[in-house]
Amino acid sequence: MYDLTHRNLNIRELSYMGVLKAWVIREL
């Protein structure tokens, strides 16, 4: 289940994670 979802949202999750990381770093 997790593998399939992760595979499908691989690019989306990566992009979202990048934005979130940048925002977190900015906040910190």
Secondary structure, DSSP 4 states (H G I P E B T S, - for coil): -HHHHHHHTHHHHHHHHHHHHHHHHHH-
